[in-house]
Amino acid sequence: MRTFDLTPLYRTAIGFDRLANLLNAGEAPSYPPYNIELVAEDQYRIVMALAGFDRSELDIDTERDSLVVTGRKQKDATERTFLHRGIAARDFEQRFQLANHVKVTGASFDNGMLTIDLVREVPEALKPRKIAIDGVLNADTSNVTPLEQKRDAA
């Protein structure tokens, strides 16, 4: 019996699971490191660690159902000799697949941390709604049967 770790599937899908598409997409890039948080029902937050980047070197774009965060590091004018280089600070492009009706509401960059806030805004026409049976809604919350309610209404 095979066991699969589905953790990589949840790394770039926000607001839903596109299992079939993500299985074919392969492993998501691991640079730069990021977290995806569920802040509240239908509210999400992506936090990316971007040490060494300046606000002017970052771009955030939305294209259809995807969010693209791009970092283009400017070349340093001074030549340096590193004995150890642990801070990558290299160019990147990170794509996140968004569910239907998920919109970016804002972004901030503070102390090397990029925060992107998202919200799912489902149109009223697509939200679930209760359907009245025989003109009676929520008959189960009362001790009166729908037949008795119908008789009393007449």
Secondary structure as UniProt FT lines:
FT   HELIX           7..10
FT   STRAND          13..14
FT   HELIX           19..25
FT   STRAND          34..40
FT   TURN            41..42
FT   STRAND          43..49
FT   TURN            51..52
FT   HELIX           55..57
FT   STRAND          58..63
FT   TURN            64..65
FT   STRAND          66..71
FT   STRAND          92..98
FT   TURN            100..101
FT   STRAND          102..110
FT   TURN            111..112
FT   STRAND          113..120
FT   HELIX           124..126
FT   TURN            134..135
FT   HELIX           139..141
FT   HELIX           146..153
//
